[in-house]
Amino acid sequence: MKIETGRGPLKFFEAHWSAGYLVLGILLFYALTPILVDTFLGRDTHLQLLAQLALLAAASIGIGFAIPVLDPLFRPNAPRLKISGDLVHTVIWGSFIVFAVTVVATAEHIPLFSALNGATAQELSDQRGNFLKTRTGWEALLNYINALYTGAILPFSLASLFLYNRGMRWIALLAFVIYCELSLEKALYLRAILPILYLTLTRRLWDYPRAVLLIIAMLGLMYANTELSRGSDQFEVSTAESAEGMPVQIDPMVVSAIDVPPASFFSPYYQPTSTVDFLVWRSVAVPVFTAADALSVFESDFDNEPLMGATSTLISSVFGLERVPFEALVHGRQFGGTEASYIGRSNSVFFTEAFVNFGWIGVTAFGLFIGQSLRWFRKSSDMAFRAIWPLYVLNVYQSGLIGNLFSNGFAIFFAIGLFVELTYHERASRSAPVGTSSAESRGPERAVQ
């Protein structure tokens, strides 16, 4: 089946360009930027190593994207397990509502309500950590369930609901956004918005005026969320952000792991002067210096000896390895000393995780897999599946592949995309593929406006 793509500028939003965007981002921000920072702000071997790893990762992604390993699985006559889409989405959202009610009912504080009542930045930092990450006993499972739901499963379900015009689509979107906002995670709601934005910009849903309104609403939510999360004393105390956006108190006497001036834009001790300045620093600088800090911790604490998957809870449990809280160690080094942080986690781009665990071979293997998985988005005719590529690219750009696959639910998501066919009844026929007359269809090529 030939997949219809957008025309003119629209085609640049298609999954065909996914690998190109990721490679371009890696080359610009993880290869070129570290070289420039190293040149003008002082020499640092970890920035040089970061640039080298970025070049290898970018090349590996390109190669993986070009190889047609699993293309036969996307042929129209490929065998698939057929499951009712309505049944799947009912189970997903029904169980999620039960989960969300449990989280809210057992939380000691709700960060959003505290922010509205004038809590300080440090109070909000503690409450955001306690909302899910520091729970003990059976409640510790809530953090893992949260990641599984919000990582890929709910975004994919939302894209399907809108694409097939299901009656619960707006209620589901509102419920997801409200839940995300309760913890004041500044970018979490993008997991709900980005797939729908993709479907809109590629003309599968609505029209351009509504797309513009959606973009404005998305930026407005991010700005408002950022303002609230900074607390009532937002620019009166010295604070910084972890790689997950958690404000923390910093010690100005602590030397950064990267050898650059403490007040540098590419430093965890940079003090934004406005919300816009903060958003730019968080988007551009934090991923770069966090990745370099990860390489610094790997050298100083582990003598550059590969950890063989010990940074992953799943892999360390399966193979009997001692779990290494690597992201917590990086966060602790950035914002307080030599010990692992109790709450904060500093995640970094996928190839630093690959290098820390499996060396140069790991960087190559992870890059090849990511390139190949991006090819699956390109080859699939299921537009709800394709709509998740911006989210996937954004995730691996700033966090590890292992966590995305097994904690954020992308392993389940890819299994659905490769082996399962979700079927829908006549109610969704207006979104069925061009030329499809069956009352049940797999994925629309275009939607009626």
C-alpha positions as CSV (number, residue, x, y, z in Angstrom):
1,M,0.0,0.0,0.0
2,K,1.4,3.4,-1.0
3,I,1.5,5.8,1.9
4,E,0.2,9.2,1.0
5,T,2.3,12.0,2.4
6,G,1.8,15.7,2.7
7,R,2.5,18.1,-0.1
8,G,4.9,21.1,-0.2
9,P,6.1,22.1,3.2
10,L,3.8,19.4,4.8
11,K,6.1,16.6,3.7
12,F,8.8,17.8,6.1
13,F,6.7,16.8,9.1
14,E,6.4,13.2,7.9
15,A,8.2,10.2,9.4
16,H,10.5,10.1,6.3
17,W,12.5,12.9,7.9
18,S,12.6,11.6,11.5
19,A,16.2,10.2,11.3
20,G,17.4,13.3,9.5
21,Y,16.0,15.6,12.3
22,L,17.6,13.4,15.0
23,V,20.9,13.3,13.2
24,L,20.9,17.0,12.6
25,G,20.1,17.7,16.3
26,I,22.9,15.4,17.5
27,L,25.4,17.0,15.1
28,L,24.5,20.6,16.0
29,F,24.1,20.3,19.8
30,Y,26.2,17.3,20.8
31,A,29.1,17.5,18.2
32,L,29.4,21.1,17.1
33,T,28.3,22.9,20.3
34,P,30.8,21.0,22.6
35,I,33.6,21.8,20.2
36,L,32.7,25.5,20.3
37,V,32.2,25.5,24.1
38,D,35.6,23.7,24.4
39,T,37.3,26.2,22.1
40,F,36.0,29.4,23.7
41,L,35.4,28.5,27.3
42,G,38.3,26.3,28.1
43,R,39.6,22.8,27.2
44,D,37.8,19.8,28.5
45,T,38.4,16.3,27.4
46,H,34.8,15.2,28.2
47,L,33.4,17.7,25.7
48,Q,35.8,16.4,23.1
49,L,34.8,12.8,23.8
50,L,31.1,13.9,23.7
51,A,31.6,15.3,20.2
52,Q,33.3,12.1,19.0
53,L,30.5,9.9,20.4
54,A,28.0,12.1,18.7
55,L,29.6,11.7,15.3
56,L,29.6,7.9,15.7
57,A,26.0,7.9,17.0
58,A,24.8,10.0,14.1
59,A,26.5,7.8,11.5
60,S,25.0,4.7,13.1
61,I,21.5,6.1,13.1
62,G,21.8,6.9,9.4
63,I,23.0,3.4,8.6
64,G,20.3,1.8,10.7
65,F,17.6,3.9,9.0
66,A,18.8,2.9,5.5
67,I,18.7,-0.9,6.1
68,P,15.4,-2.7,5.2
69,V,15.6,-5.3,8.0
70,L,12.0,-5.7,8.9
71,D,10.3,-4.1,5.9
72,P,8.3,-7.3,5.1
73,L,6.4,-6.9,8.3
74,F,4.8,-3.7,6.9
75,R,3.5,-5.2,3.7
76,P,-0.3,-5.1,3.3
77,N,-0.6,-8.9,3.4
78,A,1.8,-9.4,6.4
79,P,0.2,-11.6,9.1
80,R,-0.9,-9.7,12.2
81,L,-2.8,-10.3,15.4
82,K,-6.2,-8.5,15.0
83,I,-7.6,-6.9,18.2
84,S,-10.5,-4.5,18.7
85,G,-9.1,-1.0,19.0
86,D,-12.1,0.1,21.1
87,L,-11.5,-2.7,23.5
88,V,-7.8,-1.8,23.8
89,H,-8.4,1.9,24.4
90,T,-11.2,1.2,27.0
91,V,-8.8,-1.0,29.0
92,I,-6.0,1.5,28.7
93,W,-8.0,4.5,29.9
94,G,-10.1,2.6,32.4
95,S,-7.0,1.3,34.2
96,F,-5.2,4.7,33.9
97,I,-8.1,6.4,35.7
98,V,-7.9,3.9,38.5
99,F,-4.1,4.5,38.6
100,A,-4.4,8.3,38.6
101,V,-7.0,8.3,41.4
102,T,-4.7,6.1,43.4
103,V,-1.7,8.4,42.9
104,V,-3.6,11.5,43.9
105,A,-5.3,9.9,46.9
106,T,-2.1,8.6,48.3
107,A,0.1,11.7,47.6
108,E,1.0,13.8,50.7
109,H,1.1,17.0,48.6
110,I,0.0,17.9,45.1
111,P,2.7,20.2,43.6
112,L,0.3,22.2,41.4
113,F,-2.0,23.1,44.4
114,S,1.1,24.0,46.5
115,A,2.4,26.3,43.7
116,L,-0.9,28.0,43.5
117,N,-0.8,28.6,47.2
118,G,2.6,30.2,47.1
119,A,5.1,27.4,47.9
120,T,8.8,28.2,47.5
121,A,11.0,26.6,44.8
122,Q,12.6,24.3,47.4
123,E,9.3,23.2,48.7
124,L,8.1,22.5,45.2
125,S,11.3,20.6,44.5
126,D,10.7,18.3,47.5
127,Q,7.1,17.8,46.7
128,R,7.7,17.0,43.1
129,G,10.2,14.3,44.1
130,N,7.8,12.9,46.8
131,F,4.9,12.9,44.4
132,L,6.1,9.6,42.9
133,K,9.9,9.1,43.0
134,T,10.5,8.7,46.7
135,R,7.6,6.5,47.6
136,T,8.3,3.3,49.5
137,G,6.6,-0.1,49.9
138,W,3.9,-1.0,47.4
139,E,3.6,2.7,46.4
140,A,7.1,2.5,44.9
141,L,5.5,0.7,42.0
142,L,3.5,3.8,41.1
143,N,6.5,5.5,39.7
144,Y,7.2,2.6,37.3
145,I,3.5,2.4,36.3
146,N,3.5,6.1,35.7
147,A,6.4,5.9,33.3
148,L,4.8,3.0,31.4
149,Y,1.5,4.8,30.9
150,T,2.8,8.3,30.1
151,G,5.8,7.3,28.0
152,A,4.3,5.8,24.9
153,I,1.1,3.9,25.7
154,L,-1.2,6.9,26.4
155,P,0.2,9.1,23.6
156,F,-0.4,6.3,21.1
157,S,-3.9,5.7,22.4
158,L,-4.7,9.4,22.2
159,A,-3.5,9.6,18.6
160,S,-5.7,6.7,17.7
161,L,-8.7,8.1,19.5
162,F,-8.4,11.4,17.6
163,L,-7.6,9.8,14.3
164,Y,-10.6,7.4,14.4
165,N,-12.9,10.1,15.9
166,R,-13.8,8.1,19.0
167,G,-16.2,9.7,21.4
168,M,-13.9,9.8,24.4
169,R,-11.0,11.6,22.7
170,W,-11.4,15.0,24.3
171,I,-12.1,13.7,27.7
172,A,-9.0,11.5,27.5
173,L,-6.8,14.4,26.3
174,L,-8.1,16.6,29.2
175,A,-7.6,13.9,31.7
176,F,-4.0,13.2,30.6
177,V,-3.0,16.9,30.6
178,I,-4.5,17.5,34.0
179,Y,-2.7,14.5,35.4
180,C,0.6,15.6,33.9
181,E,0.1,19.1,35.3
182,L,-0.5,17.9,38.9
183,S,3.2,17.1,39.3
184,L,4.3,20.4,37.5
185,E,6.4,18.4,35.0
186,K,7.0,21.2,32.4
187,A,7.3,19.1,29.3
188,L,5.3,16.0,30.3
189,Y,2.1,17.2,28.6
190,L,4.0,17.3,25.3
191,R,3.6,13.6,25.3
192,A,-0.1,14.2,24.8
193,I,0.1,17.2,22.5
194,L,2.9,16.2,20.0
195,P,1.2,13.2,18.4
196,I,-2.0,15.2,17.9
197,L,0.1,18.1,16.6
198,Y,1.8,15.8,14.1
199,L,-1.6,14.6,12.8
200,T,-2.8,18.2,12.5
201,L,0.3,19.5,10.6
202,T,0.2,16.5,8.2
203,R,-3.5,17.3,7.5
204,R,-4.9,14.1,9.0
205,L,-6.9,16.2,11.5
206,W,-8.4,19.7,11.3
207,D,-6.9,22.5,9.4
208,Y,-4.0,25.0,9.8
209,P,-5.9,27.6,11.9
210,R,-6.5,25.0,14.5
211,A,-2.9,23.8,14.3
212,V,-1.8,27.3,15.1
213,L,-4.1,27.5,18.1
214,L,-2.8,24.1,19.3
215,I,0.8,25.4,19.1
216,I,-0.1,28.6,20.9
217,A,-1.9,26.6,23.6
218,M,1.1,24.2,23.9
219,L,3.6,27.1,24.3
220,G,1.3,28.8,26.8
221,L,1.0,25.7,28.9
222,M,4.8,25.3,29.0
223,Y,5.3,29.0,30.0
224,A,2.6,28.8,32.7
225,N,3.9,25.6,34.0
226,T,7.5,26.9,34.2
227,E,6.3,30.0,36.1
228,L,4.5,27.9,38.6
229,S,7.3,25.4,39.1
230,R,9.8,28.1,39.9
231,G,7.9,28.9,43.2
232,S,7.1,32.1,44.9
233,D,10.8,33.0,45.3
234,Q,11.6,32.1,41.7
235,F,14.4,34.6,41.1
236,E,15.3,35.4,44.7
237,V,17.4,32.3,45.5
238,S,20.1,30.5,43.7
239,T,18.5,27.5,42.0
240,A,19.2,25.3,39.2
241,E,17.4,22.6,37.2
242,S,18.3,18.9,37.0
243,A,18.0,17.1,33.6
244,E,14.5,16.2,34.6
245,G,13.5,19.8,35.4
246,M,13.7,19.7,39.1
247,P,14.7,23.0,40.8
248,V,17.4,22.4,43.5
249,Q,19.5,24.6,45.8
250,I,23.1,24.8,44.7
251,D,26.3,25.4,46.5
252,P,28.3,28.2,44.7
253,M,31.5,26.7,46.1
254,V,31.1,23.4,44.3
255,V,33.1,23.2,41.1
256,S,31.3,21.9,38.0
257,A,32.3,18.6,36.5
258,I,32.9,20.5,33.2
259,D,35.8,22.9,33.3
260,V,34.0,26.1,32.3
261,P,33.3,29.2,34.3
262,P,30.5,28.6,36.9
263,A,28.4,31.5,35.5
264,S,28.7,30.1,32.0
265,F,25.5,29.4,30.0
266,F,26.7,25.8,29.6
267,S,26.9,25.2,33.4
268,P,24.5,23.9,36.0
269,Y,25.1,27.1,38.0
270,Y,23.9,29.4,35.3
271,Q,21.2,31.7,36.8
272,P,18.4,32.5,34.3
273,T,17.1,36.0,34.5
274,S,13.6,35.3,33.1
275,T,11.3,32.4,32.2
276,V,12.2,32.7,28.5
277,D,15.9,32.7,29.4
278,F,15.3,29.6,31.5
279,L,13.5,27.7,28.8
280,V,16.3,28.4,26.3
281,W,18.9,27.3,28.8
282,R,16.9,24.2,29.7
283,S,16.5,23.2,26.0
284,V,19.9,24.1,24.6
285,A,22.5,24.0,27.4
286,V,21.3,21.4,29.9
287,P,21.4,18.4,27.6
288,V,24.9,19.3,26.5
289,F,26.6,19.8,29.9
290,T,24.6,16.9,31.5
291,A,26.0,14.5,28.8
292,A,29.5,15.8,29.4
293,D,29.0,15.5,33.2
294,A,27.9,11.9,32.7
295,L,31.2,11.1,30.9
296,S,33.1,12.9,33.7
297,V,31.4,10.8,36.4
298,F,32.0,7.6,34.3
299,E,35.8,8.4,34.3
300,S,36.2,9.6,37.9
301,D,34.0,7.0,39.6
302,F,34.3,3.9,37.3
303,D,37.7,4.4,35.5
304,N,35.9,4.2,32.1
305,E,35.1,0.5,32.7
306,P,31.8,-0.4,31.0
307,L,29.0,-1.2,33.5
308,M,27.4,-3.8,31.2
309,G,23.9,-2.7,31.8
310,A,24.1,-2.1,35.6
311,T,22.6,1.4,35.2
312,S,19.3,-0.4,34.2
313,T,17.1,-1.8,37.0
314,L,15.7,-4.4,34.6
315,I,19.1,-5.6,33.2
316,S,20.8,-5.6,36.6
317,S,18.0,-7.7,38.0
318,V,17.9,-10.2,35.2
319,F,21.7,-10.7,35.1
320,G,22.3,-10.4,38.9
321,L,24.4,-7.2,38.6
322,E,24.7,-4.6,41.4
323,R,22.5,-1.7,40.4
324,V,24.4,1.5,39.7
325,P,22.3,4.7,40.3
326,F,24.2,6.4,37.6
327,E,21.8,9.3,36.9
328,A,21.6,10.0,40.6
329,L,25.4,10.1,40.8
330,V,25.5,12.6,37.9
331,H,22.9,14.8,39.6
332,G,24.7,14.6,42.9
333,R,28.0,15.7,41.2
334,Q,26.3,18.6,39.5
335,F,24.4,20.0,42.4
336,G,26.0,19.0,45.7
337,G,29.1,16.8,45.9
338,T,30.2,13.2,45.3
339,E,27.2,11.2,46.6
340,A,24.2,10.1,44.6
341,S,21.2,12.4,44.8
342,Y,18.2,11.1,46.8
343,I,15.6,12.6,44.5
344,G,17.2,14.2,41.5
345,R,18.1,12.3,38.3
346,S,20.2,13.8,35.5
347,N,19.4,11.8,32.3
348,S,21.4,12.4,29.2
349,V,21.3,11.5,25.5
350,F,21.1,7.9,24.5
351,F,24.7,7.4,23.4
352,T,26.2,8.4,26.8
353,E,24.1,5.6,28.3
354,A,25.3,3.3,25.6
355,F,29.0,4.3,26.1
356,V,28.8,4.0,29.9
357,N,27.3,0.5,29.7
358,F,28.9,-1.0,26.6
359,G,31.6,1.3,25.3
360,W,32.0,2.3,21.6
361,I,30.3,-0.9,20.5
362,G,27.3,0.0,22.5
363,V,27.1,3.5,20.9
364,T,27.1,1.8,17.4
365,A,24.5,-0.8,18.4
366,F,22.2,1.6,20.0
367,G,22.5,4.0,17.1
368,L,21.7,1.2,14.6
369,F,18.7,0.2,16.6
370,I,17.3,3.7,16.8
371,G,17.8,4.2,13.1
372,Q,16.1,1.0,12.3
373,S,13.2,1.8,14.7
374,L,12.8,5.2,13.0
375,R,12.5,3.3,9.7
376,W,9.5,1.4,11.2
377,F,7.7,4.8,11.6
378,R,8.4,5.5,7.9
379,K,7.2,2.2,6.6
380,S,4.1,1.8,8.7
381,S,0.7,2.8,7.2
382,D,-0.8,3.2,10.7
383,M,-0.9,7.0,11.1
384,A,-1.4,6.7,14.9
385,F,1.8,4.7,15.1
386,R,3.6,7.2,12.8
387,A,2.4,10.1,15.0
388,I,4.7,9.0,17.9
389,W,7.9,9.5,16.0
390,P,8.5,13.2,17.3
391,L,8.0,12.0,20.9
392,Y,10.5,9.1,20.3
393,V,13.1,11.3,18.8
394,L,12.8,13.9,21.6
395,N,13.1,11.1,24.2
396,V,16.3,9.5,22.8
397,Y,17.7,13.0,22.2
398,Q,17.7,13.7,25.9
399,S,17.5,10.3,27.7
400,G,18.7,6.7,27.5
401,L,17.4,4.0,25.1
402,I,17.1,1.3,27.7
403,G,14.7,3.3,29.9
404,N,12.7,4.4,26.9
405,L,12.2,0.8,25.7
406,F,11.4,-0.9,29.0
407,S,10.3,1.8,31.4
408,N,8.5,4.2,29.1
409,G,6.7,1.5,27.2
410,F,8.3,1.8,23.8
411,A,9.1,-1.9,23.7
412,I,5.3,-2.6,24.0
413,F,4.6,0.1,21.5
414,F,7.0,-1.3,18.9
415,A,5.6,-4.8,19.4
416,I,2.1,-3.4,18.6
417,G,3.4,-1.6,15.5
418,L,5.2,-4.7,14.2
419,F,2.8,-7.5,15.0
420,V,-0.7,-6.2,15.9
421,E,-3.5,-4.7,13.9
422,L,-6.1,-2.7,15.9
423,T,-9.4,-2.8,14.1
424,Y,-12.3,-0.3,14.3
425,H,-15.9,-0.4,13.3
426,E,-17.9,1.8,10.9
427,R,-17.9,4.8,13.3
428,A,-14.3,5.5,12.3
429,S,-14.8,5.0,8.5
430,R,-14.4,8.7,7.7
431,S,-10.8,8.3,8.7
432,A,-10.2,5.1,6.8
433,P,-7.5,4.8,4.1
434,V,-8.2,6.2,0.7
435,G,-9.7,3.4,-1.4
436,T,-10.7,1.3,1.7
437,S,-14.3,0.1,1.8
438,S,-14.2,-2.3,4.7
439,A,-16.0,-1.3,7.9
440,E,-12.8,-2.2,9.7
441,S,-9.5,-0.6,8.9
442,R,-6.0,-0.5,10.2
443,G,-4.7,3.0,9.7
444,P,-5.7,6.1,7.7
445,E,-3.6,7.6,5.0
446,R,-5.6,10.9,5.2
447,A,-8.7,12.1,7.1
448,V,-11.7,14.0,5.9
449,Q,-11.6,17.6,7.2
